């Protein structure tokens, strides 16, 4: 594929400002996606998560996408991702193929292993999850391509000879993707000929090297499935509106809420903030004098240094967490960590990703910090004011 076109996509966690109101959450999510379809967005992606109260209410993304298959016309429906170790591969093959039929071939199939917390909750040994993911994906794609009775005898799953129906609408199967959180996972994705669903918030400057490395290694891929998907999709927290400064500040609040210390993937992991700051281009100049000397220390050293200067270590357990909380909206926009502000600002930030070889930007607009009405306005402005700068006609 040529890597000269940037597509904008919408990501739904889903995560709702009104916690516990799942009925409202799903209806608002559908409304957002229908609007994105009308405005020319390329695709919408749904996560699969289990047991993460206050973070995600999306255990069965295929059900939401099934509803969307009948309410939308063009927008592609992405699994971002399906957690393969949690399910029998044949059931995934059947459900994804059925959705592909219902949507007339609009499915993008991303897969992953999930987190240890979720894996253990479903009885999966985290030590075996990687091998389970690989066997499952091989089994799914083989079942899709089998015209006769399909059988399987593997390490984790077996299948007596049976006709696996339906087959996907897309022949021989939908594009394949893998969720990635680290350079190691980029290499694994390249080796298997899969597209990258990058969930790490690197600045474009830092991300460029990872993309180049991926492009180099995927040339030697032994693809799972029928062909190589060498597209790179990048997750970015985003928001567009009329008031440039106010929208940028709101977007940063959303970003920091998503990575807040109470979130399941962050809770108890002080070191994650050091990694985020590094991914975001390091400590801003105006914060270096105050906090720079604390970075790259162990958690114990962080605690000791905090006590020395009279900081309450219970409310601020690490210097990196405090730096994270103080990084301002203009710095994060300038570095391309977020895409936010008025349309001109959003176009400028999005082009930074296009220039380094990102094919698709997955825009996450709603967290508990952002209202449904604000998200709808943002989708409308991205569609009418930003997408045309990337060759998308949003008038239909």
C-alpha positions as a Python dict, from the first residue, in 0.01 Angstrom:
ca = {
    (1, 'X'): (0, 0, 0),
    (2, 'X'): (111, 356, -59),
    (3, 'X'): (167, 547, 262),
    (4, 'X'): (70, 892, 140),
    (5, 'X'): (-282, 928, 276),
    (6, 'X'): (-379, 988, 635),
    (7, 'X'): (-722, 863, 739),
    (8, 'X'): (-902, 987, 1047),
    (9, 'X'): (-1086, 739, 1263),
    (10, 'X'): (-1288, 748, 1580),
    (11, 'X'): (-1218, 532, 1882),
    (12, 'X'): (-1481, 438, 2135),
    (13, 'X'): (-1363, 299, 2469),
    (14, 'X'): (-1660, 331, 2554),
    (15, 'X'): (-1624, 538, 2876),
    (16, 'X'): (-1904, 761, 3000),
    (17, 'X'): (-1906, 1077, 3213),
    (18, 'X'): (-2204, 930, 3400),
    (19, 'X'): (-2051, 617, 3547),
    (20, 'X'): (-2286, 325, 3571),
    (21, 'X'): (-2532, 460, 3314),
    (22, 'X'): (-2452, 201, 3050),
    (23, 'X'): (-2782, 247, 2867),
    (24, 'X'): (-2703, 612, 2801),
    (25, 'X'): (-2340, 527, 2723),
    (26, 'X'): (-2424, 285, 2441),
    (27, 'X'): (-2687, 512, 2288),
    (28, 'X'): (-2450, 811, 2289),
    (29, 'X'): (-2172, 598, 2140),
    (30, 'X'): (-2399, 491, 1854),
    (31, 'X'): (-2503, 853, 1794),
    (32, 'X'): (-2139, 961, 1774),
    (33, 'X'): (-2051, 685, 1528),
    (34, 'X'): (-2350, 756, 1303),
    (35, 'X'): (-2242, 1120, 1280),
    (36, 'X'): (-1882, 1016, 1204),
    (37, 'X'): (-2013, 795, 922),
    (38, 'X'): (-2205, 1085, 769),
    (39, 'X'): (-1901, 1312, 784),
    (40, 'X'): (-1658, 1079, 608),
    (41, 'X'): (-1453, 927, 891),
    (42, 'X'): (-1267, 618, 774),
    (43, 'X'): (-1350, 385, 1064),
    (44, 'X'): (-1457, 347, 1424),
    (45, 'X'): (-1274, 116, 1666),
    (46, 'X'): (-1405, -60, 1974),
    (47, 'X'): (-1202, -211, 2253),
    (48, 'X'): (-1278, -533, 2436),
    (49, 'X'): (-1229, -509, 2811),
    (50, 'X'): (-1353, -708, 3110),
    (51, 'X'): (-1391, -623, 3478),
    (52, 'X'): (-1261, -263, 3447),
    (53, 'X'): (-1531, -68, 3628),
    (54, 'X'): (-1497, 306, 3580),
    (55, 'X'): (-1272, 258, 3278),
    (56, 'X'): (-1457, 60, 3012),
    (57, 'X'): (-1798, -95, 2957),
    (58, 'X'): (-1716, -276, 2635),
    (59, 'X'): (-1697, -653, 2694),
    (60, 'X'): (-1867, -741, 2361),
    (61, 'X'): (-1775, -486, 2094),
    (62, 'X'): (-1920, -700, 1816),
    (63, 'X'): (-2269, -636, 1955),
    (64, 'X'): (-2232, -259, 1925),
    (65, 'X'): (-2081, -294, 1580),
    (66, 'X'): (-2368, -520, 1476),
    (67, 'X'): (-2609, -237, 1560),
    (68, 'X'): (-2386, 8, 1373),
    (69, 'X'): (-2374, -217, 1068),
    (70, 'X'): (-2742, -135, 1015),
    (71, 'X'): (-2724, 235, 1110),
    (72, 'X'): (-2417, 334, 905),
    (73, 'X'): (-2327, 307, 537),
    (74, 'X'): (-1955, 350, 476),
    (75, 'X'): (-1757, 374, 797),
    (76, 'X'): (-1545, 67, 868),
    (77, 'X'): (-1595, -125, 1192),
    (78, 'X'): (-1277, -211, 1378),
    (79, 'X'): (-1203, -454, 1657),
    (80, 'X'): (-951, -260, 1859),
    (81, 'X'): (-909, -532, 1976),
    (82, 'X'): (-1059, -880, 2025),
    (83, 'X'): (-889, -1052, 2322),
    (84, 'X'): (-816, -1392, 2169),
    (85, 'X'): (-713, -1596, 2477),
    (86, 'X'): (-1057, -1535, 2632),
    (87, 'X'): (-1256, -1718, 2363),
    (88, 'X'): (-1266, -2032, 2156),
    (89, 'X'): (-1121, -1931, 1817),
    (90, 'X'): (-1406, -2083, 1617),
    (91, 'X'): (-1660, -1867, 1800),
    (92, 'X'): (-1457, -1556, 1716),
    (93, 'X'): (-1427, -1666, 1352),
    (94, 'X'): (-1804, -1712, 1329),
    (95, 'X'): (-1898, -1384, 1498),
    (96, 'X'): (-1651, -1168, 1307),
    (97, 'X'): (-1751, -1326, 975),
    (98, 'X'): (-2119, -1269, 1053),
    (99, 'X'): (-2052, -901, 1129),
    (100, 'X'): (-1857, -872, 805),
    (101, 'X'): (-2159, -1009, 619),
    (102, 'X'): (-2401, -775, 797),
    (103, 'X'): (-2182, -473, 717),
    (104, 'X'): (-2113, -569, 353),
    (105, 'X'): (-1741, -615, 420),
    (106, 'X'): (-1657, -326, 651),
    (107, 'X'): (-1476, -514, 930),
    (108, 'X'): (-1117, -448, 1041),
    (109, 'X'): (-999, -728, 1270),
    (110, 'X'): (-753, -632, 1542),
    (111, 'X'): (-647, -880, 1808),
    (112, 'X'): (-448, -886, 2128),
    (113, 'X'): (-370, -1074, 2447),
    (114, 'X'): (-530, -853, 2713),
    (115, 'X'): (-396, -763, 3056),
    (116, 'X'): (-298, -999, 3335),
    (117, 'X'): (-585, -871, 3550),
    (118, 'X'): (-839, -957, 3282),
    (119, 'X'): (-668, -1281, 3184),
    (120, 'X'): (-673, -1420, 3537),
    (121, 'X'): (-1036, -1311, 3570),
    (122, 'X'): (-1129, -1542, 3284),
    (123, 'X'): (-902, -1827, 3398),
    (124, 'X'): (-620, -1759, 3151),
    (125, 'X'): (-261, -1805, 3265),
    (126, 'X'): (-82, -1480, 3165),
    (127, 'X'): (236, -1677, 3099),
    (128, 'X'): (58, -1864, 2819),
    (129, 'X'): (-133, -1569, 2670),
    (130, 'X'): (115, -1486, 2393),
    (131, 'X'): (120, -1844, 2262),
    (132, 'X'): (-259, -1864, 2294),
    (133, 'X'): (-297, -1544, 2091),
    (134, 'X'): (-73, -1676, 1813),
    (135, 'X'): (-243, -2015, 1790),
    (136, 'X'): (-589, -1858, 1800),
    (137, 'X'): (-518, -1611, 1519),
    (138, 'X'): (-371, -1885, 1301),
    (139, 'X'): (-676, -2101, 1370),
    (140, 'X'): (-923, -1819, 1293),
    (141, 'X'): (-765, -1722, 961),
    (142, 'X'): (-731, -2087, 859),
    (143, 'X'): (-1100, -2149, 933),
    (144, 'X'): (-1198, -1846, 725),
    (145, 'X'): (-1001, -1975, 426),
    (146, 'X'): (-1114, -2338, 449),
    (147, 'X'): (-1371, -2437, 186),
    (148, 'X'): (-1407, -2788, 324),
    (149, 'X'): (-1470, -2916, 675),
    (150, 'X'): (-1220, -2751, 907),
    (151, 'X'): (-1035, -2935, 1181),
    (152, 'X'): (-760, -2838, 1424),
    (153, 'X'): (-542, -3003, 1685),
    (154, 'X'): (-324, -2753, 1868),
    (155, 'X'): (-163, -2689, 2204),
    (156, 'X'): (-460, -2498, 2346),
    (157, 'X'): (-757, -2574, 2121),
    (158, 'X'): (-894, -2854, 1910),
    (159, 'X'): (-1175, -2873, 1658),
    (160, 'X'): (-1343, -3178, 1510),
    (161, 'X'): (-1408, -3161, 1135),
    (162, 'X'): (-1691, -2914, 1082),
    (163, 'X'): (-1800, -2654, 826),
    (164, 'X'): (-1729, -2314, 981),
    (165, 'X'): (-1994, -2072, 853),
    (166, 'X'): (-2044, -1803, 753),
    (167, 'X'): (-1728, -1699, 576),
    (168, 'X'): (-1634, -1331, 575),
    (169, 'X'): (-1779, -1105, 307),
    (170, 'X'): (-1424, -980, 237),
    (171, 'X'): (-1222, -1247, 59),
    (172, 'X'): (-1043, -1427, 198),
    (173, 'X'): (-1081, -1233, 525),
    (174, 'X'): (-1082, -881, 680),
    (175, 'X'): (-755, -688, 726),
    (176, 'X'): (-560, -807, 1031),
    (177, 'X'): (-418, -583, 1304),
    (178, 'X'): (-245, -624, 1638),
    (179, 'X'): (-253, -401, 1947),
    (180, 'X'): (94, -269, 2034),
    (181, 'X'): (224, -101, 2349),
    (182, 'X'): (601, -130, 2310),
    (183, 'X'): (885, -156, 2056),
    (184, 'X'): (894, -530, 2119),
    (185, 'X'): (531, -565, 2011),
    (186, 'X'): (600, -360, 1696),
    (187, 'X'): (864, -618, 1598),
    (188, 'X'): (625, -907, 1669),
    (189, 'X'): (357, -739, 1459),
    (190, 'X'): (596, -689, 1170),
    (191, 'X'): (715, -1050, 1185),
    (192, 'X'): (356, -1170, 1149),
    (193, 'X'): (264, -926, 871),
    (194, 'X'): (1, -743, 1077),
    (195, 'X'): (-101, -379, 1084),
    (196, 'X'): (-7, -184, 1398),
    (197, 'X'): (-270, -51, 1637),
    (198, 'X'): (-38, 165, 1846),
    (199, 'X'): (-180, 264, 2185),
    (200, 'X'): (129, 443, 2314),
    (201, 'X'): (127, 823, 2317),
    (202, 'X'): (469, 892, 2162),
    (203, 'X'): (546, 1231, 2013),
    (204, 'X'): (574, 1213, 1632),
    (205, 'X'): (947, 1285, 1665),
    (206, 'X'): (1002, 973, 1877),
    (207, 'X'): (742, 764, 1696),
    (208, 'X'): (912, 811, 1359),
    (209, 'X'): (1198, 577, 1448),
    (210, 'X'): (959, 300, 1554),
    (211, 'X'): (765, 331, 1228),
    (212, 'X'): (1084, 312, 1021),
    (213, 'X'): (1194, 3, 1214),
    (214, 'X'): (853, -159, 1158),
    (215, 'X'): (861, -86, 783),
    (216, 'X'): (1209, -239, 758),
    (217, 'X'): (1117, -561, 939),
    (218, 'X'): (777, -619, 779),
    (219, 'X'): (949, -670, 444),
    (220, 'X'): (1058, -1010, 579),
    (221, 'X'): (725, -1104, 736),
    (222, 'X'): (579, -1452, 735),
    (223, 'X'): (218, -1336, 747),
    (224, 'X'): (-55, -1488, 956),
    (225, 'X'): (-344, -1495, 713),
    (226, 'X'): (-351, -1443, 340),
    (227, 'X'): (-148, -1125, 299),
    (228, 'X'): (55, -853, 470),
    (229, 'X'): (-114, -547, 618),
    (230, 'X'): (161, -285, 656),
    (231, 'X'): (-55, 5, 778),
    (232, 'X'): (25, 190, 1100),
    (233, 'X'): (-269, 325, 1301),
    (234, 'X'): (-192, 553, 1593),
    (235, 'X'): (-410, 630, 1894),
    (236, 'X'): (-425, 1001, 1984),
    (237, 'X'): (-640, 1185, 2237),
    (238, 'X'): (-812, 1459, 2036),
    (239, 'X'): (-1072, 1734, 2049),
    (240, 'X'): (-1173, 2009, 1807),
    (241, 'X'): (-1376, 2323, 1877),
    (242, 'X'): (-1407, 2695, 1820),
    (243, 'X'): (-1213, 2822, 2124),
    (244, 'X'): (-856, 2708, 2058),
    (245, 'X'): (-719, 2756, 2408),
    (246, 'X'): (-1020, 2621, 2596),
    (247, 'X'): (-1042, 2310, 2378),
    (248, 'X'): (-672, 2237, 2422),
    (249, 'X'): (-703, 2264, 2798),
    (250, 'X'): (-1008, 2036, 2802),
    (251, 'X'): (-826, 1782, 2586),
    (252, 'X'): (-531, 1777, 2827),
    (253, 'X'): (-773, 1722, 3116),
    (254, 'X'): (-913, 1429, 2919),
    (255, 'X'): (-565, 1289, 2853),
    (256, 'X'): (-467, 1311, 3218),
    (257, 'X'): (-797, 1159, 3329),
    (258, 'X'): (-736, 865, 3094),
    (259, 'X'): (-392, 807, 3250),
    (260, 'X'): (-507, 901, 3600),
    (261, 'X'): (-364, 719, 3904),
    (262, 'X'): (-699, 552, 3974),
    (263, 'X'): (-719, 382, 3634),
    (264, 'X'): (-680, 2, 3626),
    (265, 'X'): (-375, 8, 3400),
    (266, 'X'): (-197, 274, 3603),
    (267, 'X'): (-294, 211, 3964),
    (268, 'X'): (12, 132, 4172),
    (269, 'X'): (256, 183, 3882),
    (270, 'X'): (441, 507, 3950),
    (271, 'X'): (701, 424, 3685),
    (272, 'X'): (444, 456, 3407),
    (273, 'X'): (458, 835, 3437),
    (274, 'X'): (832, 838, 3373),
    (275, 'X'): (772, 637, 3055),
    (276, 'X'): (494, 874, 2948),
    (277, 'X'): (710, 1182, 3003),
    (278, 'X'): (989, 1020, 2802),
    (279, 'X'): (742, 933, 2523),
    (280, 'X'): (620, 1293, 2526),
    (281, 'X'): (966, 1434, 2461),
    (282, 'X'): (1098, 1476, 2814),
    (283, 'X'): (1050, 1737, 3084),
    (284, 'X'): (952, 2086, 2960),
    (285, 'X'): (1217, 2352, 3022),
    (286, 'X'): (1004, 2537, 3275),
    (287, 'X'): (976, 2223, 3491),
    (288, 'X'): (1334, 2097, 3471),
    (289, 'X'): (1468, 2306, 3759),
    (290, 'X'): (1185, 2202, 3990),
    (291, 'X'): (1158, 1832, 3904),
    (292, 'X'): (1427, 1726, 3656),
    (293, 'X'): (1673, 1602, 3918),
    (294, 'X'): (1417, 1352, 4044),
    (295, 'X'): (1369, 1158, 3722),
    (296, 'X'): (1526, 816, 3658),
    (297, 'X'): (1523, 725, 4026),
    (298, 'X'): (1371, 418, 4184),
    (299, 'X'): (1036, 452, 4356),
    (300, 'X'): (1213, 434, 4692),
    (301, 'X'): (1441, 721, 4591),
    (302, 'X'): (1139, 921, 4475),
    (303, 'X'): (982, 879, 4818),
    (304, 'X'): (1301, 980, 4998),
    (305, 'X'): (1352, 1287, 4779),
    (306, 'X'): (992, 1393, 4835),
    (307, 'X'): (1035, 1376, 5211),
    (308, 'X'): (1354, 1584, 5189),
    (309, 'X'): (1167, 1875, 5032),
    (310, 'X'): (852, 1838, 5241),
    (311, 'X'): (617, 1688, 4983),
    (312, 'X'): (327, 1471, 5098),
    (313, 'X'): (423, 1136, 4947),
    (314, 'X'): (74, 993, 4997),
    (315, 'X'): (-85, 1253, 4772),
    (316, 'X'): (210, 1274, 4529),
    (317, 'X'): (398, 941, 4533),
    (318, 'X'): (643, 1024, 4255),
    (319, 'X'): (800, 1326, 4092),
    (320, 'X'): (712, 1193, 3747),
    (321, 'X'): (346, 1188, 3840),
    (322, 'X'): (368, 1552, 3949),
    (323, 'X'): (548, 1654, 3627),
    (324, 'X'): (280, 1469, 3430),
    (325, 'X'): (9, 1666, 3611),
    (326, 'X'): (181, 1999, 3539),
    (327, 'X'): (259, 1956, 3169),
    (328, 'X'): (57, 2225, 2994),
    (329, 'X'): (-171, 2211, 2694),
    (330, 'X'): (42, 2422, 2460),
    (331, 'X'): (351, 2207, 2521),
    (332, 'X'): (160, 1884, 2456),
    (333, 'X'): (-1, 2026, 2142),
    (334, 'X'): (326, 2163, 2009),
    (335, 'X'): (493, 1825, 2058),
    (336, 'X'): (200, 1646, 1891),
    (337, 'X'): (107, 1439, 2196),
    (338, 'X'): (-254, 1548, 2153),
    (339, 'X'): (-447, 1684, 1855),
    (340, 'X'): (-658, 1964, 1991),
    (341, 'X'): (-782, 2318, 1950),
    (342, 'X'): (-949, 2492, 1660),
    (343, 'X'): (-947, 2330, 1314),
    (344, 'X'): (-624, 2503, 1212),
    (345, 'X'): (-443, 2368, 1518),
    (346, 'X'): (-581, 2017, 1462),
    (347, 'X'): (-472, 2015, 1097),
    (348, 'X'): (-123, 2128, 1196),
    (349, 'X'): (-88, 1851, 1457),
    (350, 'X'): (-237, 1580, 1235),
    (351, 'X'): (6, 1664, 954),
    (352, 'X'): (296, 1588, 1188),
    (353, 'X'): (177, 1228, 1198),
    (354, 'X'): (122, 1216, 823),
    (355, 'X'): (479, 1336, 764),
    (356, 'X'): (633, 1047, 963),
    (357, 'X'): (437, 773, 786),
    (358, 'X'): (130, 717, 1005),
    (359, 'X'): (-151, 589, 785),
    (360, 'X'): (-447, 620, 1020),
    (361, 'X'): (-508, 837, 1325),
    (362, 'X'): (-748, 692, 1581),
    (363, 'X'): (-897, 989, 1762),
    (364, 'X'): (-1016, 922, 2116),
    (365, 'X'): (-1244, 1212, 2205),
    (366, 'X'): (-1454, 1102, 2499),
    (367, 'X'): (-1343, 1022, 2851),
    (368, 'X'): (-1528, 1100, 3171),
    (369, 'X'): (-1392, 1455, 3141),
    (370, 'X'): (-1567, 1531, 2811),
    (371, 'X'): (-1942, 1548, 2760),
    (372, 'X'): (-2135, 1381, 2480),
    (373, 'X'): (-2237, 1721, 2343),
    (374, 'X'): (-1872, 1832, 2328),
    (375, 'X'): (-1777, 1511, 2148),
    (376, 'X'): (-2054, 1557, 1891),
    (377, 'X'): (-1935, 1912, 1824),
    (378, 'X'): (-1578, 1787, 1790),
    (379, 'X'): (-1675, 1514, 1544),
    (380, 'X'): (-1869, 1768, 1338),
    (381, 'X'): (-1574, 2007, 1326),
    (382, 'X'): (-1322, 1736, 1242),
    (383, 'X'): (-1551, 1620, 964),
    (384, 'X'): (-1632, 1957, 814),
    (385, 'X'): (-1308, 2149, 880),
    (386, 'X'): (-1021, 1900, 923),
    (387, 'X'): (-1089, 1599, 700),
    (388, 'X'): (-1102, 1806, 378),
    (389, 'X'): (-735, 1895, 436),
    (390, 'X'): (-657, 1525, 400),
    (391, 'X'): (-854, 1469, 82),
    (392, 'X'): (-1183, 1362, 241),
    (393, 'X'): (-1507, 1503, 105),
    (394, 'X'): (-1732, 1525, 413),
    (395, 'X'): (-2024, 1686, 229),
    (396, 'X'): (-2199, 1352, 159),
}
